């Protein structure tokens, strides 16, 4: 008994210890801690972050930081110093983002900071160069939190009440990319019912600021919105609702002239977020500075979906495209880079792949940073961006610039070490429906190149409906006449392999083999006669053929296919004729004594389910348009193997 009890205790202790070990391992997360030094109302903040796990082959891993001080102000410095205006308790938040690191960003618990007395005079310094700005603390990664900072400034010379809108989750993606988890306001901004849109239809034209007389709205699918003044607020809201699924509406009051404010939106990126690391998504902000007028500003913020935080990246807006309409689409690419060195970069060279299906002659530089002119053909001493081409690449070269390094002394703002080139390019005249892959080699001065991710473009499958008509040839059936018409369903203009589904109405008339039997009949008087019975059947069928096949386009004109076909008789009319003849004597050569003929008609529905293999070849326009084809159907039933000859036109 004691041995059993001791064994049971030892077993329980072992299980408990193992369970504790599992719990520790399962709950182990990376944590960053907020440290601070307080002197009156002036506080210096320091982050304590976990060790970085360097990505092999990447530049040196590092953290970027985003702080919220709990009073409506924020900073992106590593060790910011902040002066509070009033005594009180403030909740400070930190988001540390790991760059070139294999793990997830560390989590940070907010920290309460108590300010009891004012020892340093607070100076409200203007920081905004524009009246309306959207920023973010990091790029979106599936299942991570990010923060969108909406900053707005009163451009009027009087106190105003106005409105702010944030639109997110684009309709073009089935799953939501974001969930709005929290909105942090510090100036009594009020959340309004999202359906509570209100307009005045009044326009401020008193010259306080310039308002565009152009009411046309440029759809964000084509161009990103800047902060240009607009006047048709109902149109802007309607088009924004057509492009985005969700929105948040806030109202603000008593905003003094030139006053600046910030609102912080926490967006949880959903696990279902489009996991294409080269996709560009966006959110949109709308700022109505005075609710008495419909004058407003629109700002789109484009973001690249990433799986890890990497400042050197290539992305495209062509994640999924409609191949039918692609000739009307202009692709946009963006190449981002960051100087992670200890000194400034003077020359930056971007060697970018250009897929064959794109026309290099249509390439246009849309924007860049550092801002500079396009280089002329001759050598110059001023800063400029030069674009040259090889057979497979476009080469962008920033010349005579100054881009600080993130490890350079006295560089506190990491954004100043980043740059980008944004360009557009059109498709060539003739290209196939294939996805593209592009990457960029980034070379800072004479350093080794940094290779970006692959930026991919893909085409949606699309739907191609085809009309098909033809005849069937049954060599093993008597008097067979068969023709059909129907429709096909397949991806639009597929390049090589694709599936095809068909539904055919098949009209088929044929006779079965005639069956003849003979037998001797003897009557009561002992007279013996020969009886011959001839049985024949004719059929009138309306069949449904449902082929499912895998096809392969050899080139633009030849296609091959193989698959399965199921056939069922929707309607079957059978006419059976029985002829009974009696002959005198022992052979049919003798005189006919009597003749009797009977005819029976039978109708059935949904009978004769048949399955078979099919093999085919087409010649013509294999991907789209008309073609001719021949198909052999090998049924698993006797006498029902046949050839099919047809014409098809795919739309």
N, C-alpha and C positions, 0 to 999 in steps of 0.2 A: 504493500500500500504506500509506504514512504517513497519507494523508488518511483511509483507511478506519479505521485504528487510532485516529486522533485523534477521529473521529466516534463510534466505539464507546465510547471512554473518556468523552467528553462525555455520551453517552446514559446510560451507567451511573451517572455522577455525578448527573445530573438525576433519574433514577429513585430513587436512594438518598435524595437530599435530599427528594423528594416523599414517599417512604415514611416517613422520619423525621418529617416534618411531620404526616402522618396519625397516626402512633403517638402523638405528643405531644398532638394534638387528641383522640384517642380515649381517652387515659388521663388526661386532665385532670379532676381531681375537686376538690371543695372540701374543705379540710383545716383543722381547728382544732388548735391546739397548746397543750400544757400548760406553763405557766411556774410556777416556784415560788421562794420565798425561805425558806430553812431556818435556824432558830435553835435549835440543840439538838434537842429533840423536838417543837418547835412549827414548823409549816409553814403559810405563806400561799400559796394557789394563785390563779393568774390565768389566764384563758383568752385566747388570741389567736384570734379568729374572723374568717372572711372577710367581705367586704362583703355587705350584704343587697341583694336585688333586690326592691324594693318592689312589691307588688301594687297596680295602679292602683285608686284609689277606696277602698282599705282604710285602716284606721288605721295609724299609724306602725309599720313592721316592727321586730321586736326578737327577741333570743335569750332562751330560758330554759335553765337549766343543771342538770345532774344529775351529781354526783360520787360515785365510790366510792373510799374511801381505802385499800383493801387490808387493812383490819383488822376488817371487819364493820360499819363505820360509813359513813354517807353524808350528803350535803348537797345542797340545791337552791339555795344562794346562788350569786351570780355569783363572788365572791371570798371563798371560805370560809377560815377559819383552823382548823386541826385539830391537836390535841395527841395524839401517839402515847404509848401506855402503856409499851411495851417497845422496846428497841433491836432493830434488824433491817432487812431490806430489804422494802419494800412496793410493790406494783404499783398505781398510781393510774389510774383510768379516768375519762373525761369523755364525756358525751353532751350536745351542744349542739343545741337544737331551734330552728329558724327559724320564727317566727310572722309571718303576713302577708307571706311571702316566696315567690317563684315557683319557687325551686330546691329541691333535696334538702338534707336536713340534712348538715352537714359531718361527715366521718369524723375520728376522733381515735385516734392510737396510744397505748397505755398507756405510762406513764412510771414507771421505777423510782426510788423515794425511799429513800435509805439513812439510817437513824437510828442514830448511833453512841453517843450519850450522852444521859442524861435531865437536862434543865436546868429543866423546868417540871413541877410536880406534876400528875399526872393525876387529874381529878375525874370519877368515873363518875356523871353526872347522869341521873336518870330523865326520859325524854322521852315515854313512852307514857301516854295517858289511858285506853286500853283494853288488855285482855289480848291481843288478837289483831287485827291490822290488815293489810289489803292495800292497796298503793299501786302506781302506775305512773309512769314518767318522762315518758310522752307518750301521745297517742292512737295507735291502730294505723293505719298506712298500708300498703297493699299493697307487699310487697317491701322493707320496712324493718325494722330491729331495734328492739325495745322491751324494757324491763326491768320485771319485776314484783317488787316488794319485799314479802316476807312477814315481818312483825315479830310476835314473840310474847314473852309475859312470864309468868313463873311466879306464879300467883295464890295458891299454897299457902304455908303457913308451914313447909314442909320441902322438902328436895331431891328432885327428881322426874326420872323418865325418861318420855318420852312420844313422840307421833307427830304428823306433819304431812302433810297431803295437799294436792296442787294438781291440780284437774281443769280440763281445757281442751278445746277443739274440740267444739262442740255437734253432736249428731246431726242437728238440723234442717237443717244445711247439708251438702250433698254433699261439697264440697271442704273440706279442713282449712284453718282460718284461721291456725294457728300451728304452728311447728316448734320444739320445745324444744332449743336448741343448747348451753346451758351452765347448770349450777347451781353457784353459788359459795357455799360454806359456810365458816364461820370458828370453829365450836365443835364440831368432830368429828361433825356430823350425818352419818348414813350413808344412802345410797340403798338401798332395799330393793326386791326384786322386786315389780313392780306387782301381781302376783297374790297377793302374800303378805299378804292382809288377815287380821287376827286380832282376835278379840273376846273380852272376858272375861265379858260379860253381868252384870257387877257394877256397881252404881250407888253413887257416893259421896253419901251423905246425912247426913254427919256435921256439916253446917252450916258447913263451911269456905267454901263459896260456894253460892249458890242454884242449884238444878237444877230445871228444869221437869218436872212430872209428866205433861205432855202429850207423848205419843210420836208424834203426827201430824206428818208432814213436809209442809211447804208447798212445792209444786213451783215451781221457779224460772221456769217458763214463765209463771206468774201473778204471783208476788211474788218480789222479790229477798230473799235471806237476809240477815238481820243477824246479829250475834254473840250472839244469845240462846242460853242454855244448853240443850242437848238431851241426852237420855239413851239413846235407841235408836240406837246407832252402826251396827248391821247395816242398819237401815232407811235411815239417812242415806247409807251407802255404796252400797246397792243402788239407791236413787233417783238418786244422783249418777252412777253408771255407766250408768243408763238415759238420762240427759240428756247426758252428755259421752262422747266417744270415748276420750280419752286422760287419763292421770293420772300423777303422780309421788308416791311415798311415801318419806318420810324418818323416821328415828328419831333422837331426841336423848337424851343422858344427862347426869346430874350437873348439873342446872340448879338453882341456888340460889334461895331465896325472893326474889321481887321482881326477879330478874335479867331483863334484856332482851336479846334477840338478833335478828339480821336474817339472812335468806337471800335471795339475789338470783338470779332466773331470767331468763336471756336468751331471749326469744321472737322468732324470725324470722317476720315476717308473710309468708305465701306469696303469690306472684303470683296464685294462684287465689282469694285471699281475696275474699269477697263485696264487690264494688266498688259498693256502694250507700252513698253518703255520708251517709245518714240512718239507717243500720241500727245497732241496739244489740246487741252481743254481750257475752259474759261469761266470766269464769273463776271458779272456786270454790275456796276454801281451807277446810280442816277442821283444827281444832286439838284434839288430845287431850292435855291437860296432864299426866295421870298414866296410864300404860299399864296400871295395875292396875284401872282403872275405864273404863266406856264413856261417862262424861260427856264432852261435847265442845262445841265452838263451831263455827258455820258462818258463813262470810262470802262473799257474792257481790260481785264487782266488775264493774259494768257499764261498758262502753266504747263509744264511738261511732266507727265506721269513718269515716275522713276521707281525702281525697286531698291535702290540704295542712293545715298546722297553723294553726288559726284558733280562738282562745279563744271567739269569739262564734258559737254554733252551735245548731241545733235538730235534734233526733233523735226517733225513734219506735221502738217495738217492733213496729210493724205492717208490717214490710218486705214479708213475704209471708204472706197469711192464707188460710185455707180458708173459702170463701164459704158452704159448707153450715153451718159451725159458728160463723159470725161473730157471730150473735146472742148467743152465750155468751161472747164475748170483750170485754174492756175494753181499749181502747187506752191506752197510756201515752206521754206526750210529756215531753221534757226540754229546757229552754231554758237554755243556758249563756252567761255573759257575763263580761267582764273590763273593769275600769276602767283604761284606759291613759293616763289624764290625769296632770297634775302635782299634782293636789289630790284630796281625797276627794269622793265623790258622796253627796249627801244624799237625792236622789229618783231612782229608776230606774223607767222606764216601759217595759213590754214589750207591744207591740201585735201580737197573734198571730192569724193567720188560722184560722178554724174552718170546715172544709168543710161543705157543705150536708148531707151524709149523716150528720153527727154531731149528737147532741142536746146543745145547750149547757146545758140544765137539769141534765144529769148530771155536769157538770164538777166535779171535786174536787181541791183542792190536796193533794198527798201529802207534799211536802217542799219546803224552800226554804233558801237561804242568801243573805244573812244571816238567821239564825234570828230569827223574830219572830212575834207573834200575828196572827191574821186581823183586819182592821179591822172595828170595829162600824159601824153605820149612821151614827152621829154622828161629828163631827170630834173627834180625840184628839191629844194631844201626844206620846204614846209611839210607839215604832217599831211598824209594822204593815204587813201586805200587804193591799192592797185589790184586789178583782176586780170588774170591770164588763164589760158586754157591749154591742156594737152588733149590727147585722144580720149582719155577716160576721166579727166579731172578738171575741176575749176580750182584755181589757186588764188586765194585772197591774201594780200600782204599789206599789213599796216606798216607804214614807213615813217621814220622820224617821229615816233610817238613816245609818251612817257606813261607807262602803266605800272603803278607801285606793286611791290611784292607783299604778300600777306605776312612774311617773316621779316619785312623791312622795319627798321627802327622808326618809331613815331608814327606808324600807320595804325590807326585805331578803327577806321571804318572799313570793314571787309568788302563792302560793295564797291569801293573805289579800286579794288584790285581785280574786278571782274570786267569782262567785255563780251561782245557778241557781234555777229553778222547775221542779218536777216535778209533773205533774198527770195525772189519768185522765179519760177521757170515753167514753161509750158511743155505739153507733150509734143512729140514729133508727129509727122503726118501718118506714118504707118508703124504700128506697134501691136504686140500681142498682149493678151490678158494674163500678164504675169506680175507677181509681186516684185518689188525692187528692194535692194539693200544698199545703203550708203553709209560710209563712215568718214571721219575726218582725222587727219594727222595734224596735231597742233604743235608748232615749233616756236619756242620763245628764244629769240636771238640765235645762238648757236648750240643750244641744249638739245638733248635727245628728244625725239617726237613723243607726244602723248596721244594715244589712240583713243578716240571716243567709242561709244556704243554704236551699234548698227541702227540707223533710222530706216524703218521699213514702211513701204506703202503697199496696200492690199486693195483688191477689188471685191466688192460684194458679189455673191454668186449671181444675183439677178435672175429673172425668169424669162425663158424663151418659150413661146407657144408656137407649135408648128401645126400646119394642116397637111394631112397625108391621105392619098388615094391610090388604089392599085387593084391588082387582080391576084388570085391564088390559083396555082396549078397543082391538082391532085392527080398524079399519074396512076394511082392504084384504085381510083373510083371511076365508075361508069357514068358517062354523060354529065360529068361534073362541070358546073358553071358557078364561079365564085368571084365576087368583087367586094370591096370594102372602102370605107372612108372613116376618118377619125381625127384625133388630135394627139399631139405629143407635148410633153412637159420636160424641160431640161434647163440647166443653167445657161445664162445668156453668153453666147460666143466664148465658150471655154477653150482654153489653149490646147491641152492634150487630153487628159482623162476626165471623164464626167459620167454621171448617171443620167439615164433617160427613162421616163415612164410614159406609156401610151395607153389609149383606150380606143379600140376599133369596133365599129359596127360592121359585121361581116354577114353578107347575104349569100347563102350557099344552097344550090339545088344539085342533087345527085341521085343516082340509082345504086342500090346495093347489088351484090352478085345474085343472079337468078338461081334458085334452088329447085332442082328437079329430082323427084323420087318416083320409083315404079314398084308395083306390087301386083300379085295375082289375086283375083277375087273369084270365089266359087259360090254359085247360087244354090238354092235348095234342090234343084233338079240335077246338080252335079256339073253344070256348065261352067267352064273355066274361062275367065277373061283377064286381060292385062289392063291395069289402071295406072295412069301416069298423072302425077300431081306437080304442077309448076307454080312455084311461089316467087313473086317478085315484089320488091319494096322500092318506093321512091320517096325522097325526103325534100322538104322545103324548110330550111333552118335560118333563123336569125340568131347569130352568135355574137357574143361579146368576147373580144380578145384583149387580154391585159398583159402586154409584154413589159418586163423590167430588165433593162440591159445596161451593161457597162460599155461605154464607147471610147474610142481613141482616135483623135485626129492625127493622121500621119503628116499632113500639111494642110494648106488652105483648101485643098480640093479633094482629098481622099480621106475617107473615114472607115473605120472598122468597128464591129460591135459583136457582143455575145451576151447571152442572158437566158432567162426563163420566161416561158409564156404559159399563162393559164387561160383556158377557153371554157366557156359555159354557154349552153344553148338557151338563149332567152325565150325563144319560141321554136317548137319543133312540130311540124306537121308531117305525119307519116301516112302514106297511102299504100295499103297492102292488097295485092291482087293474087287470087288463088284460082287456077284453072285446073279442073279435074276432067280427064279424058279416059274413056274406056275403049279398048281395041279388041276386036275379035281375033282370037288366036294367041300365040305366045310372044308376038313381037309387035312393035309399034308400026310395022309395015302393013299390018292388016287393016281392014275397014274400021272406021270409027263407029262405035255403037251409040255412044252418048257423050255429050259435052256439057259441063256446068262451070260457070265462072262467078266468083264472089269477090266483091271489093269492100274493104274496110278502111275507114279513116280514123286516125288517132291523133290527138293534139296533146302536147306536154309543154310545161314551162320549167325553166331552170333545171335542166337535166344535162347529162353527158359532160360532166366536168373532166377536162383533159389537161394534162400538163406535159410540157416538152421543152427541149433545148432549142435555142436559135443561134444562128451565125449569120452575119450580114456584112455587106460592103456597100459604100455609097461613093458616087462620083459627082462632082459639081462644086457647089459652095459648101464646104464641110461645116463651117462655123455658123454662118448665118446666110439666109437666102435659099434659092432652089437647088435641088440635087435629085439624082435618080439613084435607086438602090435595088439590090436583090438580097433576099433573105431566105435561108433554108430552115424550116422548122422540123425538128425531129421529135415527133410525139412518142409518148410511151405506150401508145395504142397502135395496133395493127391497122394498116391501110390509111393512116392519117398523117403520114409524112408528106410534106408538100413544099413547093417553091412559092415565094411571094415576090412580085415585081411591082415597084411603086415609084411614085413621085412625091417629094416632100418639100415644103417651103417653111423655113423657120423664120420667125419674126422677133 
